[in-house]
Amino acid sequence: MNLARWQQDFRDWLTVASNDASHRLVHGSTTGLDIYQNNYRAQLMSVLEASYPQVLARLGAVLFRDAAINHIDRHPPHAWTLDVYGENFEDTLRSLLPHNPDVHELAWVEWSLAQSFVAADADDVSNDDLASVDWETAELQLAPSLHLRRVTTNVEAIWSALYDDTEVPESEMLDASGGLITWRQGTSCRLRQTDATEYAALQSLHEDAHFASLCDVLVEHLGEDAGIARAGELLANWISAGIVIGIESHH
Amino acid sequence: MFTPPPTFSGYGLGLRKEHYRDFLDTDVPVDFVEVISENFMVDGGQPRQILRQVRERHPVALHGVSMSIGSFDGLDRDYLHRLRALADEIQPLFVSDHLSWSRLGRFNSHDLLPLPYTEEALDLVCRNIDMAQDVLGRSMLFENPSTYVSFVDSPMTEWEFLDHMSKRTGCGLLLDVNNVYVSSRNHGFDAHAFLRGIPADRVRQIHLAGHTETPEVLIDTHDQPVCVDVWSLYADAMSLLGPVATMIERDDAIPPLPEVLDELAIARDIGRRNMRLAEAA
């Protein structure tokens, strides 16, 4: 058998336990092949458990295992790093538990925090950087570790209680949707819930990084004076939290 | 044509998360540490920061598990460039990976899958090693894996394959003594013949580890101390090879650092005694 065929058969054995493939690979006992298949599946299970400890705690071992097996069957790993294997687990949870947005959002929190943990390093904005800014042309640079999504449940409180090992609140829908952000300042990963206005403001920066455009968005939401005031307040908070890590202006 | 990296004689440990604090806060008595390359091939954050701090205190070997040198459809260039960037920053003692494959097209098993020891596989592995060493700009070491299936189609022994591979590509060898033992028991070959069959002048590093014995096969689990039979094989290896960097790998059920250092002290004793035999020869 040539090498290409050999490797295709091995893949088929690992992913779908093809008996035809196993017969071509070995003659007689499949004990050795069984070890490879067990390693393959056990490792992926371990990766999902390690990537989503709070989802595991929330769902319990049996339900989590069922979801993980479903995910492993549908999503063979493709990247060179196992760190990205859990990337679409939120989608698997959404398909299996379509009426549990708290679980979907909890999965997002865990995944995004893990991505923030190893994102590129960034410096804080210094006072010198601020001294010469032309705010008409200024563009805000967001931290490479920043992840953002709309939130509909009290998942931030749930995640925090699970993480701190305190009493976990019942899942609830929020009165009004807002935003969730994760990012890293120094080596510390952070999670924060935002109101709808801050969420819209951060989202707008992904499309247009100009401070002036941010002001336009906030004026549209809040009116002229309140919008401009909120823009200044948000920018100050984002700079001190390490969410905005650079300001570039074109004189 | 590359040549294997210079010999480094010393005793080290695989750096694991459980021991980060020990390595950052205290002067751990090791001659080098080895890290899993992929854990540090990230954009930034704490992992890279810790590695830089450890590097200030100890020589570091980069040991990969995802190069997939036996992949039929070649190597992943993104992977190689990330590894190159890490190696350029860390200036490692060695860059190593395994004689195995894990990737085929968009599928990646993340396991060290076995290769048949055929001329076709040898040609392919040598082509891939040439490419890896060219991109990295340095010679690599390749480790003999533990395997659980063997192939009727293999006309070469594993040690013959390693010999041809290292001579054709200029790569060095990482001799995993536990893997030799595990594979010899699983496939019924003579472990001492393996040690005598590989080119001694190409071996730059030795791994020692524990395994799990089941009724049918031995499994390379790295979750237990090195067993007596593997120590004995290590003594034989050192009497043949002379000074070679030796380290202990623990990847599961990781004990406190003093326990692993006690085990490393056994390696030092055995190494010191048996290296003299090699030097006398």
Interface residues (C-beta under 8 A of the other chain):
Chain A: M1 N2 L3 A4 W6 Q7 Q8 F10 R11 L14 T15 L25 V26 H27 S29 T31 G32 L33 I35 Y36 N39 Y40 Q43 L44 P76 P77 H78 A79 W80 T81 L82 D83 Y85 F117 V118 A119 A120 D121 A122 P144 S145 R184 T187
Chain B: E38 M41 V42 D43 G44 G45 Q46 P47 R48 Q49 S66 S68 S71 F72 D76 D78 Y79 W101 R103 L104 R106 F107 N108 S109 H110 D111 L113 L115 P116 T118 E120 A121 L124 T147 Y148 V149 S150 F151 V152 D153 N186 E216 V217 I219
